[in-house]
Amino acid sequence: MNDNAKARFNGFLLSAAHKIGLFLAMAVICLPGLWIVLASFRPTVEIMAKPPVWIPRDLSFDAYIAMFSGVGQGGIPVIEYFRNSVIISVTSTAIALALGMAGGYAFARFRFKAKSSIFLGLMLTRTVPGIALSLPLFFVYSKLGIIDTHFGLIVAYVALNVPFTIWLIDGFFRQVPKDLAEAAQIDGCTRWQAFWQVEFPLAGPGIASAGIFAFLTSWNEFALASQLTRSVNSKTLPVGLLDYTAEFTIDWRGMCALAVIMIIPALVLTFIVQKHLVSGLTSGAVKG
């Protein structure tokens, strides 16, 4: 075997090993999600079977039918939970993005006193787990009278998401050359027009990445929502999963069905912005 043949053979082996490794990694990552989807169609006997039943023997839509057939008749108010999640997640994401763009642009473009210290302080707030904030927030919200309201959760999620959005958008604005905005101003644009017409479109992938992460954080958050909500008026879907638990039993099939309902909007949104998400992560997170 000559050198060229050996090189091609080695390249084939490396490529095959790479693809097999990726397949195994994706299988491990996707297995929990696939198991949840299958469990939503299985009878409880199969879900609780030991050893586990890997290949379902009896599939049905009973859990989904039961979930929606009881709406408005004393069943689990899935539609109300879904509405609350959409209102809270979309509103908090929009506010966090607005603040994140303002803060990220300021950190990337301007010099001011204690800039590094302020930025570090913002980043350190991300090290505090949400569950540690639940009790202090509960006492503060009780005094303010905003327990069990959309406004209370929106404020909490905005505070939770703003540091990350500032960090990501700041990193992406640093990749946009200042000369472009300056050239636009020389051509007659105001500073505001130069931002919206030149810098903002180039920063679109970073803003999309920050938006999808902020949305998913708000959509899936449980620790704060479980402490700050009490009724159907403000409970979100993650908290609604607890409705399938009783004192001695858990409706695993119903819980998995509601989890699938939660996953679908997140998957759709991620699929819509996936191109921006990839380019935003690879470019915007690199500090200039």
Phi and psi in degrees as a GROMACS rama.xvg file:
@    title "Ramachandran Plot"
@    xaxis  label "Phi"
@    yaxis  label "Psi"
@TYPE xy
-77.739  175.799  ASN-2
-64.8344  -39.1913  ASP-3
-64.1011  -41.4487  ASN-4
-64.9234  -41.0563  ALA-5
-62.7836  -41.1128  LYS-6
-64.0991  -42.5308  ALA-7
-65.0477  -40.3624  ARG-8
-64.875  -43.8102  PHE-9
-63.9316  -39.1085  ASN-10
-63.7251  -38.5772  GLY-11
-64.4547  -43.0827  PHE-12
-62.8574  -43.9212  LEU-13
-62.9996  -41.8788  LEU-14
-64.3989  -42.6831  SER-15
-64.5006  -43.7713  ALA-16
-63.2162  -39.2267  ALA-17
-62.4212  -46.104  HIS-18
-67.215  -39.8322  LYS-19
-64.8237  -42.1353  ILE-20
-61.4687  -42.4875  GLY-21
-64.7271  -40.1389  LEU-22
-63.0227  -44.9746  PHE-23
-64.5978  -40.3646  LEU-24
-64.0128  -44.5311  ALA-25
-65.9062  -34.8773  MET-26
-63.4584  -43.3536  ALA-27
-65.0713  -41.8196  VAL-28
-67.6921  -40.9691  ILE-29
-84.6678  -16.4512  CYS-30
-57.8255  -45.7487  LEU-31
-59.5503  -42.0776  PRO-32
-64.8655  -41.6422  GLY-33
-63.9099  -39.0074  LEU-34
-63.9806  -39.5563  TRP-35
-63.5558  -44.0389  ILE-36
-62.283  -47.3024  VAL-37
-64.0967  -39.318  LEU-38
-64.2793  -28.2166  ALA-39
-70.1724  -17.2967  SER-40
-103.732  -10.7322  PHE-41
-88.12  157.208  ARG-42
-73.2021  156.854  PRO-43
-59.5979  -31.7052  THR-44
-59.9759  -42.5827  VAL-45
-70.3897  -36.6752  GLU-46
-63.9942  -39.7431  ILE-47
-92.2397  2.56427  MET-48
-65.5247  142.779  ALA-49
-131.796  122.4  LYS-50
-64.7038  160.065  PRO-51
-63.4122  147.053  PRO-52
-90.853  107.837  VAL-53
-76.4916  -39.1882  TRP-54
-104.243  114.289  ILE-55
-59.858  140.911  PRO-56
-103.122  -25.3469  ARG-57
-140.555  109.008  ASP-58
-110.738  141.622  LEU-59
-155.137  162.762  SER-60
-98.1414  19.9332  PHE-61
-58.6682  -38.5506  ASP-62
-65.1492  -40.0776  ALA-63
-72.0716  -39.1165  TYR-64
-62.9489  -44.4105  ILE-65
-65.4504  -35.6263  ALA-66
-62.8356  -44.395  MET-67
-94.7516  -22.0378  PHE-68
-71.9306  -24.1508  SER-69
-90.9415  1.76236  GLY-70
-64.4076  126.947  VAL-71
80.2038  1.47118  GLY-72
-125.587  32.3993  GLN-73
89.8695  -0.720918  GLY-74
-81.4981  -172.146  GLY-75
-71.0197  123.426  ILE-76
-77.9543  71.3462  PRO-77
-61.5384  -41.0732  VAL-78
-63.8432  -41.4023  ILE-79
-65.5185  -41.2622  GLU-80
-63.1502  -41.3472  TYR-81
-63.9995  -43.1275  PHE-82
-61.3757  -45.581  ARG-83
-60.467  -43.32  ASN-84
-62.3349  -42.211  SER-85
-65.4222  -47.5298  VAL-86
-60.1938  -48.8393  ILE-87
-68.376  -44.9506  ILE-88
-68.1215  -46.3733  SER-89
-67.1182  -43.9858  VAL-90
-65.445  -46.9078  THR-91
-65.5498  -35.6433  SER-92
-66.6486  -42.8124  THR-93
-62.7061  -43.4103  ALA-94
-67.7693  -42.9577  ILE-95
-62.7681  -37.8044  ALA-96
-67.5704  -40.7243  LEU-97
-61.9966  -46.9496  ALA-98
-67.7871  -37.3353  LEU-99
-66.0122  -38.5092  GLY-100
-66.354  -42.8988  MET-101
-64.0558  -47.803  ALA-102
-68.2908  -43.348  GLY-103
-63.029  -40.8802  GLY-104
-66.0493  -39.784  TYR-105
-64.0474  -44.6337  ALA-106
-67.6082  -32.5429  PHE-107
-80.9483  -29.946  ALA-108
-110.346  -24.5441  ARG-109
-115.904  155.992  PHE-110
-110.052  132.466  ARG-111
-151.625  166.208  PHE-112
-64.7964  138.532  LYS-113
58.9026  31.6281  ALA-114
-59.3048  -48.51  LYS-115
-65.0551  -39.1478  SER-116
-66.7005  -41.6415  SER-117
-64.8396  -43.4413  ILE-118
-62.5015  -43.9098  PHE-119
-62.9966  -39.785  LEU-120
-61.9084  -40.1208  GLY-121
-62.7539  -41.9247  LEU-122
-67.9918  -34.173  MET-123
-67.2409  -24.6068  LEU-124
-64.7979  -22.6907  THR-125
-73.9883  -13.8732  ARG-126
-80.7365  -12.4506  THR-127
-85.879  120.493  VAL-128
-68.5654  147.932  PRO-129
-59.0007  -36.2005  GLY-130
-64.0134  -28.522  ILE-131
-72.1375  -22.3563  ALA-132
-89.2938  -13.9143  LEU-133
-62.6446  -44.2588  SER-134
-68.9933  -49.4305  LEU-135
-58.01  -42.0819  PRO-136
-64.1503  -35.869  LEU-137
-61.7093  -44.6499  PHE-138
-65.6869  -43.3635  PHE-139
-64.4614  -45.46  VAL-140
-66.0147  -33.8272  TYR-141
-63.1861  -41.5433  SER-142
-65.3358  -37.043  LYS-143
-83.2112  -14.436  LEU-144
75.6111  30.0505  GLY-145
-116.243  19.6128  ILE-146
-67.0337  142.169  ILE-147
64.224  41.9843  ASP-148
-133.443  154.946  THR-149
-61.8043  -40.7304  HIS-150
-58.7437  -42.2179  PHE-151
-61.1733  -46.3978  GLY-152
-68.8341  -37.0632  LEU-153
-61.6259  -44.9498  ILE-154
-60.7226  -43.6867  VAL-155
-63.4733  -43.5653  ALA-156
-71.56  -33.9062  TYR-157
-62.4018  -46.2509  VAL-158
-62.3842  -32.8936  ALA-159
-73.651  -33.721  LEU-160
-94.7005  -25.3465  ASN-161
-57.7712  -45.3435  VAL-162
-57.6736  -42.0497  PRO-163
-68.3587  -42.1261  PHE-164
-64.5723  -38.3806  THR-165
-62.8472  -44.7538  ILE-166
-61.2414  -46.9732  TRP-167
-70.3906  -44.1663  LEU-168
-70.2932  -35.3374  ILE-169
-59.7548  -46.0403  ASP-170
-61.76  -35.4101  GLY-171
-76.4421  -39.5204  PHE-172
-62.3475  -27.1001  PHE-173
-68.4479  -21.1986  ARG-174
-83.7951  -13.5956  GLN-175
-87.7512  117.938  VAL-176
-59.9845  135.752  PRO-177
-64.2718  -27.3495  LYS-178
-59.6  -30.1383  ASP-179
-65.3388  -45.911  LEU-180
-66.6191  -39.2827  ALA-181
-65.1864  -39.0734  GLU-182
-64.3502  -39.3188  ALA-183
-64.4034  -38.4711  ALA-184
-67.3989  -36.8504  GLN-185
-63.855  -33.9672  ILE-186
-77.9043  -1.06717  ASP-187
117.053  -3.98717  GLY-188
-75.3436  147.424  CYS-189
-77.6531  171.253  THR-190
-60.6675  -39.9102  ARG-191
-64.8248  -43.6981  TRP-192
-66.2851  -38.0071  GLN-193
-62.8723  -36.6666  ALA-194
-66.5652  -52.2498  PHE-195
-71.5641  -33.7177  TRP-196
-93.4188  -20.612  GLN-197
-117.778  -58.8193  VAL-198
-76.3614  -41.1814  GLU-199
-60.9841  -46.5482  PHE-200
-60.7082  -37.2896  PRO-201
-70.6437  -26.1454  LEU-202
-90.2926  3.55909  ALA-203
-53.3379  -46.2636  GLY-204
-59.4914  -40.1509  PRO-205
-66.969  -39.4046  GLY-206
-67.0122  -39.4351  ILE-207
-63.1761  -40.5937  ALA-208
-63.5387  -45.9339  SER-209
-62.1131  -38.8347  ALA-210
-65.6153  -43.0092  GLY-211
-67.4025  -37.7151  ILE-212
-69.4822  -40.0705  PHE-213
-64.4609  -41.3323  ALA-214
-63.64  -46.9293  PHE-215
-64.8869  -36.0612  LEU-216
-61.6582  -45.91  THR-217
-70.1912  -37.8567  SER-218
-67.5762  -37.7156  TRP-219
-99.5689  -6.17586  ASN-220
-65.79  135.033  GLU-221
-120.541  -42.0247  PHE-222
-58.4519  -50.5988  ALA-223
-70.6606  -42.1529  LEU-224
-62.6955  -36.5776  ALA-225
-68.3986  -25.9052  SER-226
-91.7039  -27.7001  GLN-227
-102.617  2.19165  LEU-228
-122.046  150.747  THR-229
-132.962  -27.3687  ARG-230
-132.446  178.837  SER-231
-63.0386  -23.2029  VAL-232
-62.0401  -26.0258  ASN-233
-137.14  -7.33596  SER-234
-62.6577  139.478  LYS-235
-100.2  174.42  THR-236
-59.9847  -44.0229  LEU-237
-57.7855  -38.5227  PRO-238
-71.4551  -32.624  VAL-239
-62.9248  -21.6575  GLY-240
-60.2899  -27.8318  LEU-241
-67.9168  -18.2597  LEU-242
-65.2447  -17.0536  ASP-243
-88.907  3.10483  TYR-244
-105.704  139.973  THR-245
-122.799  -175.022  ALA-246
-63.1432  -38.4459  GLU-247
-122.75  -7.0312  PHE-248
-133.92  159.511  THR-249
-134.052  127.988  ILE-250
-84.9238  85.9893  ASP-251
-63.7905  -37.4598  TRP-252
-66.3203  -44.2757  ARG-253
-64.9127  -38.8791  GLY-254
-64.1948  -41.1842  MET-255
-67.397  -35.7333  CYS-256
-64.0076  -42.5075  ALA-257
-67.4832  -34.037  LEU-258
-63.4387  -37.9492  ALA-259
-64.4594  -41.1557  VAL-260
-59.9013  -36.8984  ILE-261
-68.9004  -36.479  MET-262
-70.6461  -35.4879  ILE-263
-57.7607  -52.085  ILE-264
-60.817  -37.5724  PRO-265
-64.3231  -41.3968  ALA-266
-64.9724  -42.8313  LEU-267
-62.2968  -46.545  VAL-268
-63.9608  -42.1324  LEU-269
-63.6329  -39.2971  THR-270
-65.1024  -37.8535  PHE-271
-64.8179  -40.322  ILE-272
-107.981  19.5533  VAL-273
-62.3892  -36.6708  GLN-274
-65.083  -44.2811  LYS-275
-66.2084  -35.3898  HIS-276
-63.1201  -45.9903  LEU-277
-65.2339  -48.4603  VAL-278
-67.9543  -32.305  SER-279
-69.0597  -37.0584  GLY-280
-71.1139  -37.5991  LEU-281
-80.1275  -25.0885  THR-282
-107.238  -47.491  SER-283
-70.9514  -24.4521  GLY-284
-85.0518  0.871062  ALA-285
-93.3592  120.101  VAL-286
-76.6869  136.116  LYS-287
